[in-house]
Amino acid sequence: MRRKLKRLLLRVGGREVRCELCGQPLFRARPFVTGGRVKLQGAEDALVAVEFDSMNTLVFRHVEADRCPALRAEP
Ligand SMILES: [Zn+2]
């Protein structure tokens, strides 16, 4: 029941996060600020790389080359 509710909340209020390189969807998430952390509910199972692009912008990318056309295209 809790998983169904979580999935429904993500579907309604979540935002799709896409790979910066290829543009394919990585996961659907809702951000929550808790104390000194920003938690992305919905990103628990995603295998992605993340880094700051600027002081307040995070960039997400595929990790596995077989899932990312842009990574496969690199020499
Ligand atoms: Zn990608």
N, CA, C, O and the ligand as a Tripos MOL2 file, in Angstrom:
@<TRIPOS>MOLECULE
protein
  301   299    76     0     0
PROTEIN
NO_CHARGES

@<TRIPOS>ATOM
      1 N           0.8310   -1.2010    0.0000 N.3       1 MET1
      2 CA          0.0000    0.0000    0.0000 C.3       1 MET1
      3 C           0.8690    1.2560    0.0000 C.2       1 MET1
      4 O           0.6000    2.2140   -0.7260 O.2       1 MET1
      5 N           1.9170    1.2350    0.8300 N.am      2 ARG2
      6 CA          2.8040    2.3910    0.9120 C.3       2 ARG2
      7 C           3.5420    2.6230   -0.4100 C.2       2 ARG2
      8 O           3.7330    3.7630   -0.8330 O.2       2 ARG2
      9 N           3.9560    1.5210   -1.0580 N.am      3 ARG3
     10 CA          4.6440    1.6450   -2.3610 C.3       3 ARG3
     11 C           3.7090    2.2160   -3.4120 C.2       3 ARG3
     12 O           4.1140    3.0290   -4.2430 O.2       3 ARG3
     13 N           2.4190    1.7740   -3.3680 N.am      4 LYS4
     14 CA          1.4440    2.2870   -4.3340 C.3       4 LYS4
     15 C           1.2320    3.7790   -4.1330 C.2       4 LYS4
     16 O           1.1600    4.5350   -5.1020 O.2       4 LYS4
     17 N           1.1310    4.2000   -2.8880 N.am      5 LEU5
     18 CA          0.9480    5.6180   -2.5800 C.3       5 LEU5
     19 C           2.1640    6.4190   -3.0430 C.2       5 LEU5
     20 O           2.0240    7.4980   -3.6180 O.2       5 LEU5
     21 N           3.3420    5.8880   -2.7930 N.am      6 LYS6
     22 CA          4.5720    6.5660   -3.2020 C.3       6 LYS6
     23 C           4.6210    6.7170   -4.7260 C.2       6 LYS6
     24 O           4.9550    7.7820   -5.2430 O.2       6 LYS6
     25 N           4.2800    5.6250   -5.4430 N.am      7 ARG7
     26 CA          4.2720    5.6770   -6.9090 C.3       7 ARG7
     27 C           3.2560    6.7000   -7.4220 C.2       7 ARG7
     28 O           3.5270    7.4350   -8.3720 O.2       7 ARG7
     29 N           2.0760    6.7400   -6.7780 N.am      8 LEU8
     30 CA          1.0450    7.6970   -7.1790 C.3       8 LEU8
     31 C           1.5260    9.1270   -6.9560 C.2       8 LEU8
     32 O           1.3380    9.9860   -7.8180 O.2       8 LEU8
     33 N           2.1410    9.3870   -5.8120 N.am      9 LEU9
     34 CA          2.6440   10.7270   -5.5230 C.3       9 LEU9
     35 C           3.7240   11.1440   -6.5160 C.2       9 LEU9
     36 O           3.7910   12.3040   -6.9230 O.2       9 LEU9
     37 N           4.5670   10.1900   -6.9010 N.am     10 LEU10
     38 CA          5.6080   10.5050   -7.8860 C.3      10 LEU10
     39 C           4.9980   10.7910   -9.2540 C.2      10 LEU10
     40 O           5.4460   11.6840   -9.9720 O.2      10 LEU10
     41 N           3.9650   10.0180   -9.6050 N.am     11 ARG11
     42 CA          3.3240   10.2120  -10.9060 C.3      11 ARG11
     43 C           2.6450   11.5740  -10.9710 C.2      11 ARG11
     44 O           2.6930   12.2510  -11.9980 O.2      11 ARG11
     45 N           2.0110   11.9730   -9.8650 N.am     12 VAL12
     46 CA          1.2590   13.2310   -9.8400 C.3      12 VAL12
     47 C           2.1870   14.4330   -9.6380 C.2      12 VAL12
     48 O           2.1070   15.4150  -10.3760 O.2      12 VAL12
     49 N           3.0640   14.3480   -8.6350 N.am     13 GLY13
     50 CA          3.8510   15.5260   -8.2810 C.3      13 GLY13
     51 C           5.3190   15.4230   -8.6280 C.2      13 GLY13
     52 O           6.0740   16.3690   -8.4050 O.2      13 GLY13
     53 N           5.7390   14.2840   -9.1720 N.am     14 GLY14
     54 CA          7.1590   14.1070   -9.4770 C.3      14 GLY14
     55 C           7.5510   14.7780  -10.7840 C.2      14 GLY14
     56 O           6.7070   15.0920  -11.6240 O.2      14 GLY14
     57 N           8.8250   14.9850  -10.9270 N.am     15 ARG15
     58 CA          9.3660   15.5340  -12.1690 C.3      15 ARG15
     59 C          10.3480   14.5250  -12.7530 C.2      15 ARG15
     60 O          11.0980   13.8680  -12.0310 O.2      15 ARG15
     61 N          10.3220   14.4230  -14.0710 N.am     16 GLU16
     62 CA         11.2060   13.4890  -14.7520 C.3      16 GLU16
     63 C          12.6130   14.0640  -14.8170 C.2      16 GLU16
     64 O          12.7970   15.2130  -15.2210 O.2      16 GLU16
     65 N          13.5980   13.2830  -14.4270 N.am     17 VAL17
     66 CA         15.0000   13.6920  -14.5230 C.3      17 VAL17
     67 C          15.6050   12.9350  -15.7080 C.2      17 VAL17
     68 O          15.5030   11.7110  -15.7900 O.2      17 VAL17
     69 N          16.2280   13.6670  -16.6120 N.am     18 ARG18
     70 CA         16.7860   13.0670  -17.8330 C.3      18 ARG18
     71 C          18.3080   13.1220  -17.8180 C.2      18 ARG18
     72 O          18.9170   13.9540  -17.1440 O.2      18 ARG18
     73 N          18.8950   12.2240  -18.5720 N.am     19 CYS19
     74 CA         20.3450   12.1880  -18.7200 C.3      19 CYS19
     75 C          20.8160   13.4600  -19.4470 C.2      19 CYS19
     76 O          20.2940   13.8100  -20.5050 O.2      19 CYS19
     77 N          21.7900   14.1270  -18.8730 N.am     20 GLU20
     78 CA         22.3140   15.3620  -19.4580 C.3      20 GLU20
     79 C          22.9220   15.1120  -20.8400 C.2      20 GLU20
     80 O          22.8990   15.9950  -21.6980 O.2      20 GLU20
     81 N          23.4590   13.9210  -21.0520 N.am     21 LEU21
     82 CA         24.1510   13.6280  -22.3110 C.3      21 LEU21
     83 C          23.2060   13.2150  -23.4260 C.2      21 LEU21
     84 O          23.2960   13.7420  -24.5350 O.2      21 LEU21
     85 N          22.3050   12.2860  -23.1540 N.am     22 CYS22
     86 CA         21.4720   11.7290  -24.2260 C.3      22 CYS22
     87 C          20.0110   12.1670  -24.1580 C.2      22 CYS22
     88 O          19.2750   12.0130  -25.1330 O.2      22 CYS22
     89 N          19.5840   12.7080  -23.0220 N.am     23 GLY23
     90 CA         18.2160   13.1960  -22.8980 C.3      23 GLY23
     91 C          17.1800   12.1490  -22.5380 C.2      23 GLY23
     92 O          16.0020   12.4800  -22.4090 O.2      23 GLY23
     93 N          17.5820   10.8940  -22.3730 N.am     24 GLN24
     94 CA         16.6290    9.8480  -22.0130 C.3      24 GLN24
     95 C          16.2620    9.9660  -20.5390 C.2      24 GLN24
     96 O          17.0770   10.3980  -19.7240 O.2      24 GLN24
     97 N          15.0110    9.5740  -20.1930 N.am     25 PRO25
     98 CA         14.5910    9.6390  -18.7860 C.3      25 PRO25
     99 C          15.4210    8.7110  -17.9110 C.2      25 PRO25
    100 O          15.6900    7.5690  -18.2860 O.2      25 PRO25
    101 N          15.8270    9.2060  -16.7390 N.am     26 LEU26
    102 CA         16.5820    8.4080  -15.7730 C.3      26 LEU26
    103 C          15.6830    7.9200  -14.6390 C.2      26 LEU26
    104 O          15.7250    6.7480  -14.2630 O.2      26 LEU26
    105 N          14.8790    8.8180  -14.1030 N.am     27 PHE27
    106 CA         13.9510    8.4780  -13.0280 C.3      27 PHE27
    107 C          12.9800    9.6330  -12.8490 C.2      27 PHE27
    108 O          13.1570   10.7100  -13.4190 O.2      27 PHE27
    109 N          11.9510    9.3900  -12.0460 N.am     28 ARG28
    110 CA         10.9770   10.4180  -11.7180 C.3      28 ARG28
    111 C          11.0900   10.6790  -10.2220 C.2      28 ARG28
    112 O          11.0600    9.7350   -9.4320 O.2      28 ARG28
    113 N          11.2180   11.9280   -9.8210 N.am     29 ALA29
    114 CA         11.5190   12.1980   -8.4170 C.3      29 ALA29
    115 C          10.8220   13.4510   -7.9090 C.2      29 ALA29
    116 O          10.4020   14.3250   -8.6670 O.2      29 ALA29
    117 N          10.7190   13.4910   -6.5670 N.am     30 ARG30
    118 CA         10.2430   14.6830   -5.8550 C.3      30 ARG30
    119 C          11.3270   15.0610   -4.8580 C.2      30 ARG30
    120 O          11.7240   14.2300   -4.0410 O.2      30 ARG30
    121 N          11.8120   16.2960   -4.9080 N.am     31 PRO31
    122 CA         12.8560   16.7050   -3.9650 C.3      31 PRO31
    123 C          12.2720   17.1310   -2.6170 C.2      31 PRO31
    124 O          11.2380   17.7970   -2.5600 O.2      31 PRO31
    125 N          12.9430   16.7400   -1.5390 N.am     32 PHE32
    126 CA         12.5820   17.1600   -0.1890 C.3      32 PHE32
    127 C          13.8440   17.6500    0.5080 C.2      32 PHE32
    128 O          14.9020   17.0260    0.4180 O.2      32 PHE32
    129 N          13.7180   18.7600    1.1950 N.am     33 VAL33
    130 CA         14.8360   19.2650    1.9810 C.3      33 VAL33
    131 C          14.6340   18.8150    3.4170 C.2      33 VAL33
    132 O          13.6070   19.1020    4.0330 O.2      33 VAL33
    133 N          15.6290   18.1030    3.9470 N.am     34 THR34
    134 CA         15.5720   17.6570    5.3430 C.3      34 THR34
    135 C          16.9010   17.9990    5.9890 C.2      34 THR34
    136 O          17.9350   17.4090    5.6780 O.2      34 THR34
    137 N          16.8510   18.9540    6.8860 N.am     35 GLY35
    138 CA         18.0780   19.3830    7.5590 C.3      35 GLY35
    139 C          19.0680   19.9070    6.5390 C.2      35 GLY35
    140 O          18.7610   20.8280    5.7820 O.2      35 GLY35
    141 N          20.2550   19.3230    6.5180 N.am     36 GLY36
    142 CA         21.2820   19.7550    5.5760 C.3      36 GLY36
    143 C          21.3180   18.9250    4.3140 C.2      36 GLY36
    144 O          22.3220   18.9410    3.6010 O.2      36 GLY36
    145 N          20.2580   18.2010    4.0150 N.am     37 ARG37
    146 CA         20.2460   17.3210    2.8420 C.3      37 ARG37
    147 C          19.0600   17.6120    1.9390 C.2      37 ARG37
    148 O          18.0080   18.0580    2.3950 O.2      37 ARG37
    149 N          19.2470   17.3510    0.6400 N.am     38 VAL38
    150 CA         18.1390   17.3560   -0.3070 C.3      38 VAL38
    151 C          17.9520   15.9190   -0.7410 C.2      38 VAL38
    152 O          18.8440   15.3150   -1.3370 O.2      38 VAL38
    153 N          16.7870   15.3770   -0.4390 N.am     39 LYS39
    154 CA         16.4980   13.9790   -0.7640 C.3      39 LYS39
    155 C          15.6210   13.9350   -2.0110 C.2      39 LYS39
    156 O          14.6580   14.6920   -2.1340 O.2      39 LYS39
    157 N          15.9680   13.0350   -2.9370 N.am     40 LEU40
    158 CA         15.1750   12.8600   -4.1540 C.3      40 LEU40
    159 C          14.3630   11.5770   -4.0260 C.2      40 LEU40
    160 O          14.8430   10.4880   -4.3400 O.2      40 LEU40
    161 N          13.1310   11.7240   -3.5610 N.am     41 GLN41
    162 CA         12.2580   10.5550   -3.4580 C.3      41 GLN41
    163 C          11.9460   10.0720   -4.8680 C.2      41 GLN41
    164 O          11.4640   10.8410   -5.7000 O.2      41 GLN41
    165 N          12.2180    8.8040   -5.1350 N.am     42 GLY42
    166 CA         12.0070    8.2260   -6.4570 C.3      42 GLY42
    167 C          13.3160    7.8650   -7.1370 C.2      42 GLY42
    168 O          13.3100    7.1410   -8.1320 O.2      42 GLY42
    169 N          14.4380    8.3550   -6.6220 N.am     43 ALA43
    170 CA         15.7330    8.0950   -7.2420 C.3      43 ALA43
    171 C          16.4720    6.9410   -6.5670 C.2      43 ALA43
    172 O          17.6400    6.6930   -6.8640 O.2      43 ALA43
    173 N          15.7970    6.2400   -5.6660 N.am     44 GLU44
    174 CA         16.4680    5.2150   -4.8560 C.3      44 GLU44
    175 C          17.1110    4.1150   -5.6960 C.2      44 GLU44
    176 O          18.1850    3.6240   -5.3470 O.2      44 GLU44
    177 N          16.4820    3.7270   -6.7770 N.am     45 ASP45
    178 CA         16.9690    2.5860   -7.5610 C.3      45 ASP45
    179 C          17.7290    2.9880   -8.8140 C.2      45 ASP45
    180 O          18.1540    2.1250   -9.5820 O.2      45 ASP45
    181 N          17.9060    4.2840   -9.0320 N.am     46 ALA46
    182 CA         18.5540    4.7350  -10.2610 C.3      46 ALA46
    183 C          20.0820    4.6040  -10.1470 C.2      46 ALA46
    184 O          20.6820    5.0190   -9.1550 O.2      46 ALA46
    185 N          20.6820    4.0290  -11.1650 N.am     47 LEU47
    186 CA         22.1410    3.9390  -11.2230 C.3      47 LEU47
    187 C          22.6240    5.0680  -12.1200 C.2      47 LEU47
    188 O          22.6720    4.9270  -13.3420 O.2      47 LEU47
    189 N          22.9840    6.1950  -11.4990 N.am     48 VAL48
    190 CA         23.3340    7.3960  -12.2500 C.3      48 VAL48
    191 C          24.5560    8.0630  -11.6340 C.2      48 VAL48
    192 O          24.9060    7.8130  -10.4810 O.2      48 VAL48
    193 N          25.1930    8.9090  -12.4210 N.am     49 ALA49
    194 CA         26.2650    9.7670  -11.9150 C.3      49 ALA49
    195 C          25.6760   11.1570  -11.7180 C.2      49 ALA49
    196 O          24.8490   11.6060  -12.5130 O.2      49 ALA49
    197 N          26.0990   11.8330  -10.6650 N.am     50 VAL50
    198 CA         25.5840   13.1790  -10.3930 C.3      50 VAL50
    199 C          26.7260   14.0680   -9.9330 C.2      50 VAL50
    200 O          27.6180   13.6340   -9.2030 O.2      50 VAL50
    201 N          26.6840   15.3220  -10.3730 N.am     51 GLU51
    202 CA         27.6840   16.2950   -9.9440 C.3      51 GLU51
    203 C          27.0990   17.6910  -10.0310 C.2      51 GLU51
    204 O          26.1150   17.9210  -10.7350 O.2      51 GLU51
    205 N          27.7130   18.6270   -9.3070 N.am     52 PHE52
    206 CA         27.2780   20.0160   -9.3960 C.3      52 PHE52
    207 C          27.7900   20.6200  -10.6960 C.2      52 PHE52
    208 O          28.9630   20.4850  -11.0440 O.2      52 PHE52
    209 N          26.8750   21.2980  -11.4150 N.am     53 ASP53
    210 CA         27.2430   22.0220  -12.6320 C.3      53 ASP53
    211 C          27.5300   23.4840  -12.2830 C.2      53 ASP53
    212 O          28.3620   24.1370  -12.9140 O.2      53 ASP53
    213 N          26.8240   23.9800  -11.2670 N.am     54 SER54
    214 CA         27.0550   25.3240  -10.7440 C.3      54 SER54
    215 C          26.7600   25.2490   -9.2500 C.2      54 SER54
    216 O          26.5540   24.1590   -8.7150 O.2      54 SER54
    217 N          26.7390   26.3730   -8.5830 N.am     55 MET55
    218 CA         26.5470   26.3670   -7.1260 C.3      55 MET55
    219 C          25.2090   25.7570   -6.7180 C.2      55 MET55
    220 O          25.0860   25.2440   -5.6060 O.2      55 MET55
    221 N          24.1980   25.8010   -7.5970 N.am     56 ASN56
    222 CA         22.8880   25.3030   -7.1950 C.3      56 ASN56
    223 C          22.2640   24.3630   -8.2260 C.2      56 ASN56
    224 O          21.0570   24.1250   -8.1810 O.2      56 ASN56
    225 N          23.0450   23.8330   -9.1390 N.am     57 THR57
    226 CA         22.5090   22.9560  -10.1750 C.3      57 THR57
    227 C          23.2300   21.6190  -10.1920 C.2      57 THR57
    228 O          24.4530   21.5560  -10.3170 O.2      57 THR57
    229 N          22.4440   20.5450  -10.0640 N.am     58 LEU58
    230 CA         22.9950   19.1970  -10.1580 C.3      58 LEU58
    231 C          22.7470   18.6480  -11.5550 C.2      58 LEU58
    232 O          21.7010   18.9050  -12.1520 O.2      58 LEU58
    233 N          23.7040   17.8970  -12.0720 N.am     59 VAL59
    234 CA         23.5890   17.2930  -13.3980 C.3      59 VAL59
    235 C          23.6250   15.7770  -13.2380 C.2      59 VAL59
    236 O          24.4980   15.2310  -12.5620 O.2      59 VAL59
    237 N          22.6610   15.1040  -13.8710 N.am     60 PHE60
    238 CA         22.5640   13.6420  -13.7880 C.3      60 PHE60
    239 C          22.9200   13.0330  -15.1390 C.2      60 PHE60
    240 O          22.5860   13.5800  -16.1900 O.2      60 PHE60
    241 N          23.5970   11.9010  -15.0940 N.am     61 ARG61
    242 CA         23.9820   11.1970  -16.3230 C.3      61 ARG61
    243 C          23.8930    9.6950  -16.1110 C.2      61 ARG61
    244 O          23.9830    9.2080  -14.9840 O.2      61 ARG61
    245 N          23.7130    8.9640  -17.2130 N.am     62 HIS62
    246 CA         23.8250    7.5130  -17.1590 C.3      62 HIS62
    247 C          25.2360    7.1320  -16.7110 C.2      62 HIS62
    248 O          26.1910    7.8650  -16.9690 O.2      62 HIS62
    249 N          25.3630    6.0040  -16.0500 N.am     63 VAL63
    250 CA         26.6710    5.4550  -15.6980 C.3      63 VAL63
    251 C          27.0650    4.3690  -16.6930 C.2      63 VAL63
    252 O          28.2180    4.2820  -17.1150 O.2      63 VAL63
    253 N          26.0920    3.5470  -17.0570 N.am     64 GLU64
    254 CA         26.3570    2.3920  -17.9110 C.3      64 GLU64
    255 C          26.3060    2.7840  -19.3930 C.2      64 GLU64
    256 O          25.3010    3.3080  -19.8730 O.2      64 GLU64
    257 N          27.3880    2.5270  -20.0970 N.am     65 ALA65
    258 CA         27.4790    2.9190  -21.5060 C.3      65 ALA65
    259 C          26.4340    2.2150  -22.3600 C.2      65 ALA65
    260 O          25.9850    2.7760  -23.3590 O.2      65 ALA65
    261 N          26.0330    0.9930  -21.9920 N.am     66 ASP66
    262 CA         25.0510    0.2910  -22.8100 C.3      66 ASP66
    263 C          23.6460    0.8790  -22.6770 C.2      66 ASP66
    264 O          22.7560    0.5120  -23.4440 O.2      66 ASP66
    265 N          23.4300    1.7830  -21.7200 N.am     67 ARG67
    266 CA         22.1330    2.4450  -21.5660 C.3      67 ARG67
    267 C          22.1270    3.8660  -22.1320 C.2      67 ARG67
    268 O          21.0680    4.4820  -22.2530 O.2      67 ARG67
    269 N          23.3040    4.3840  -22.4760 N.am     68 CYS68
    270 CA         23.4110    5.7810  -22.9030 C.3      68 CYS68
    271 C          24.0140    5.8670  -24.3080 C.2      68 CYS68
    272 O          25.1990    5.5860  -24.4880 O.2      68 CYS68
    273 N          23.2140    6.2500  -25.2960 N.am     69 PRO69
    274 CA         23.7390    6.3850  -26.6580 C.3      69 PRO69
    275 C          24.8940    7.3750  -26.7460 C.2      69 PRO69
    276 O          25.8050    7.1870  -27.5510 O.2      69 PRO69
    277 N          24.8700    8.4150  -25.9390 N.am     70 ALA70
    278 CA         25.9370    9.4310  -25.9870 C.3      70 ALA70
    279 C          27.2640    8.8560  -25.4770 C.2      70 ALA70
    280 O          28.3260    9.1980  -25.9970 O.2      70 ALA70
    281 N          27.2050    7.9860  -24.4640 N.am     71 LEU71
    282 CA         28.4330    7.3680  -23.9450 C.3      71 LEU71
    283 C          28.9860    6.3490  -24.9390 C.2      71 LEU71
    284 O          30.2000    6.2100  -25.0890 O.2      71 LEU71
    285 N          28.0840    5.6430  -25.6110 N.am     72 ARG72
    286 CA         28.5370    4.6590  -26.6120 C.3      72 ARG72
    287 C          29.2060    5.3340  -27.7850 C.2      72 ARG72
    288 O          30.0900    4.7540  -28.4140 O.2      72 ARG72
    289 N          28.7930    6.5630  -28.0920 N.am     73 ALA73
    290 CA         29.3230    7.2790  -29.2590 C.3      73 ALA73
    291 C          30.7270    7.8160  -29.0090 C.2      73 ALA73
    292 O          31.4690    8.0960  -29.9510 O.2      73 ALA73
    293 N          31.0990    7.9620  -27.6970 N.am     74 GLU74
    294 CA         32.4380    8.4980  -27.3960 C.3      74 GLU74
    295 C          33.5050    7.4850  -27.7670 C.2      74 GLU74
    296 O          33.2950    6.2810  -27.6140 O.2      74 GLU74
    297 N          34.6570    7.9570  -28.2580 N.am     75 PRO75
    298 CA         35.7200    7.0300  -28.6630 C.3      75 PRO75
    299 C          36.3710    6.3430  -27.4720 C.2      75 PRO75
    300 O          37.2820    5.5350  -27.6470 O.2      75 PRO75
    301 ZN         22.4950    9.0280  -21.2490 Zn       76 ZN76
@<TRIPOS>BOND
     1     1     2 1
     2     2     3 1
     3     3     4 2
     4     3     5 am
     5     5     6 1
     6     6     7 1
     7     7     8 2
     8     7     9 am
     9     9    10 1
    10    10    11 1
    11    11    12 2
    12    11    13 am
    13    13    14 1
    14    14    15 1
    15    15    16 2
    16    15    17 am
    17    17    18 1
    18    18    19 1
    19    19    20 2
    20    19    21 am
    21    21    22 1
    22    22    23 1
    23    23    24 2
    24    23    25 am
    25    25    26 1
    26    26    27 1
    27    27    28 2
    28    27    29 am
    29    29    30 1
    30    30    31 1
    31    31    32 2
    32    31    33 am
    33    33    34 1
    34    34    35 1
    35    35    36 2
    36    35    37 am
    37    37    38 1
    38    38    39 1
    39    39    40 2
    40    39    41 am
    41    41    42 1
    42    42    43 1
    43    43    44 2
    44    43    45 am
    45    45    46 1
    46    46    47 1
    47    47    48 2
    48    47    49 am
    49    49    50 1
    50    50    51 1
    51    51    52 2
    52    51    53 am
    53    53    54 1
    54    54    55 1
    55    55    56 2
    56    55    57 am
    57    57    58 1
    58    58    59 1
    59    59    60 2
    60    59    61 am
    61    61    62 1
    62    62    63 1
    63    63    64 2
    64    63    65 am
    65    65    66 1
    66    66    67 1
    67    67    68 2
    68    67    69 am
    69    69    70 1
    70    70    71 1
    71    71    72 2
    72    71    73 am
    73    73    74 1
    74    74    75 1
    75    75    76 2
    76    75    77 am
    77    77    78 1
    78    78    79 1
    79    79    80 2
    80    79    81 am
    81    81    82 1
    82    82    83 1
    83    83    84 2
    84    83    85 am
    85    85    86 1
    86    86    87 1
    87    87    88 2
    88    87    89 am
    89    89    90 1
    90    90    91 1
    91    91    92 2
    92    91    93 am
    93    93    94 1
    94    94    95 1
    95    95    96 2
    96    95    97 am
    97    97    98 1
    98    98    99 1
    99    99   100 2
   100    99   101 am
   101   101   102 1
   102   102   103 1
   103   103   104 2
   104   103   105 am
   105   105   106 1
   106   106   107 1
   107   107   108 2
   108   107   109 am
   109   109   110 1
   110   110   111 1
   111   111   112 2
   112   111   113 am
   113   113   114 1
   114   114   115 1
   115   115   116 2
   116   115   117 am
   117   117   118 1
   118   118   119 1
   119   119   120 2
   120   119   121 am
   121   121   122 1
   122   122   123 1
   123   123   124 2
   124   123   125 am
   125   125   126 1
   126   126   127 1
   127   127   128 2
   128   127   129 am
   129   129   130 1
   130   130   131 1
   131   131   132 2
   132   131   133 am
   133   133   134 1
   134   134   135 1
   135   135   136 2
   136   135   137 am
   137   137   138 1
   138   138   139 1
   139   139   140 2
   140   139   141 am
   141   141   142 1
   142   142   143 1
   143   143   144 2
   144   143   145 am
   145   145   146 1
   146   146   147 1
   147   147   148 2
   148   147   149 am
   149   149   150 1
   150   150   151 1
   151   151   152 2
   152   151   153 am
   153   153   154 1
   154   154   155 1
   155   155   156 2
   156   155   157 am
   157   157   158 1
   158   158   159 1
   159   159   160 2
   160   159   161 am
   161   161   162 1
   162   162   163 1
   163   163   164 2
   164   163   165 am
   165   165   166 1
   166   166   167 1
   167   167   168 2
   168   167   169 am
   169   169   170 1
   170   170   171 1
   171   171   172 2
   172   171   173 am
   173   173   174 1
   174   174   175 1
   175   175   176 2
   176   175   177 am
   177   177   178 1
   178   178   179 1
   179   179   180 2
   180   179   181 am
   181   181   182 1
   182   182   183 1
   183   183   184 2
   184   183   185 am
   185   185   186 1
   186   186   187 1
   187   187   188 2
   188   187   189 am
   189   189   190 1
   190   190   191 1
   191   191   192 2
   192   191   193 am
   193   193   194 1
   194   194   195 1
   195   195   196 2
   196   195   197 am
   197   197   198 1
   198   198   199 1
   199   199   200 2
   200   199   201 am
   201   201   202 1
   202   202   203 1
   203   203   204 2
   204   203   205 am
   205   205   206 1
   206   206   207 1
   207   207   208 2
   208   207   209 am
   209   209   210 1
   210   210   211 1
   211   211   212 2
   212   211   213 am
   213   213   214 1
   214   214   215 1
   215   215   216 2
   216   215   217 am
   217   217   218 1
   218   218   219 1
   219   219   220 2
   220   219   221 am
   221   221   222 1
   222   222   223 1
   223   223   224 2
   224   223   225 am
   225   225   226 1
   226   226   227 1
   227   227   228 2
   228   227   229 am
   229   229   230 1
   230   230   231 1
   231   231   232 2
   232   231   233 am
   233   233   234 1
   234   234   235 1
   235   235   236 2
   236   235   237 am
   237   237   238 1
   238   238   239 1
   239   239   240 2
   240   239   241 am
   241   241   242 1
   242   242   243 1
   243   243   244 2
   244   243   245 am
   245   245   246 1
   246   246   247 1
   247   247   248 2
   248   247   249 am
   249   249   250 1
   250   250   251 1
   251   251   252 2
   252   251   253 am
   253   253   254 1
   254   254   255 1
   255   255   256 2
   256   255   257 am
   257   257   258 1
   258   258   259 1
   259   259   260 2
   260   259   261 am
   261   261   262 1
   262   262   263 1
   263   263   264 2
   264   263   265 am
   265   265   266 1
   266   266   267 1
   267   267   268 2
   268   267   269 am
   269   269   270 1
   270   270   271 1
   271   271   272 2
   272   271   273 am
   273   273   274 1
   274   274   275 1
   275   275   276 2
   276   275   277 am
   277   277   278 1
   278   278   279 1
   279   279   280 2
   280   279   281 am
   281   281   282 1
   282   282   283 1
   283   283   284 2
   284   283   285 am
   285   285   286 1
   286   286   287 1
   287   287   288 2
   288   287   289 am
   289   289   290 1
   290   290   291 1
   291   291   292 2
   292   291   293 am
   293   293   294 1
   294   294   295 1
   295   295   296 2
   296   295   297 am
   297   297   298 1
   298   298   299 1
   299   299   300 2
@<TRIPOS>SUBSTRUCTURE
     1 MET1         2 RESIDUE 1 A MET
     2 ARG2         6 RESIDUE 1 A ARG
     3 ARG3        10 RESIDUE 1 A ARG
     4 LYS4        14 RESIDUE 1 A LYS
     5 LEU5        18 RESIDUE 1 A LEU
     6 LYS6        22 RESIDUE 1 A LYS
     7 ARG7        26 RESIDUE 1 A ARG
     8 LEU8        30 RESIDUE 1 A LEU
     9 LEU9        34 RESIDUE 1 A LEU
    10 LEU10       38 RESIDUE 1 A LEU
    11 ARG11       42 RESIDUE 1 A ARG
    12 VAL12       46 RESIDUE 1 A VAL
    13 GLY13       50 RESIDUE 1 A GLY
    14 GLY14       54 RESIDUE 1 A GLY
    15 ARG15       58 RESIDUE 1 A ARG
    16 GLU16       62 RESIDUE 1 A GLU
    17 VAL17       66 RESIDUE 1 A VAL
    18 ARG18       70 RESIDUE 1 A ARG
    19 CYS19       74 RESIDUE 1 A CYS
    20 GLU20       78 RESIDUE 1 A GLU
    21 LEU21       82 RESIDUE 1 A LEU
    22 CYS22       86 RESIDUE 1 A CYS
    23 GLY23       90 RESIDUE 1 A GLY
    24 GLN24       94 RESIDUE 1 A GLN
    25 PRO25       98 RESIDUE 1 A PRO
    26 LEU26      102 RESIDUE 1 A LEU
    27 PHE27      106 RESIDUE 1 A PHE
    28 ARG28      110 RESIDUE 1 A ARG
    29 ALA29      114 RESIDUE 1 A ALA
    30 ARG30      118 RESIDUE 1 A ARG
    31 PRO31      122 RESIDUE 1 A PRO
    32 PHE32      126 RESIDUE 1 A PHE
    33 VAL33      130 RESIDUE 1 A VAL
    34 THR34      134 RESIDUE 1 A THR
    35 GLY35      138 RESIDUE 1 A GLY
    36 GLY36      142 RESIDUE 1 A GLY
    37 ARG37      146 RESIDUE 1 A ARG
    38 VAL38      150 RESIDUE 1 A VAL
    39 LYS39      154 RESIDUE 1 A LYS
    40 LEU40      158 RESIDUE 1 A LEU
    41 GLN41      162 RESIDUE 1 A GLN
    42 GLY42      166 RESIDUE 1 A GLY
    43 ALA43      170 RESIDUE 1 A ALA
    44 GLU44      174 RESIDUE 1 A GLU
    45 ASP45      178 RESIDUE 1 A ASP
    46 ALA46      182 RESIDUE 1 A ALA
    47 LEU47      186 RESIDUE 1 A LEU
    48 VAL48      190 RESIDUE 1 A VAL
    49 ALA49      194 RESIDUE 1 A ALA
    50 VAL50      198 RESIDUE 1 A VAL
    51 GLU51      202 RESIDUE 1 A GLU
    52 PHE52      206 RESIDUE 1 A PHE
    53 ASP53      210 RESIDUE 1 A ASP
    54 SER54      214 RESIDUE 1 A SER
    55 MET55      218 RESIDUE 1 A MET
    56 ASN56      222 RESIDUE 1 A ASN
    57 THR57      226 RESIDUE 1 A THR
    58 LEU58      230 RESIDUE 1 A LEU
    59 VAL59      234 RESIDUE 1 A VAL
    60 PHE60      238 RESIDUE 1 A PHE
    61 ARG61      242 RESIDUE 1 A ARG
    62 HIS62      246 RESIDUE 1 A HIS
    63 VAL63      250 RESIDUE 1 A VAL
    64 GLU64      254 RESIDUE 1 A GLU
    65 ALA65      258 RESIDUE 1 A ALA
    66 ASP66      262 RESIDUE 1 A ASP
    67 ARG67      266 RESIDUE 1 A ARG
    68 CYS68      270 RESIDUE 1 A CYS
    69 PRO69      274 RESIDUE 1 A PRO
    70 ALA70      278 RESIDUE 1 A ALA
    71 LEU71      282 RESIDUE 1 A LEU
    72 ARG72      286 RESIDUE 1 A ARG
    73 ALA73      290 RESIDUE 1 A ALA
    74 GLU74      294 RESIDUE 1 A GLU
    75 PRO75      298 RESIDUE 1 A PRO
    76 ZN76       301 GROUP 0 **** ****
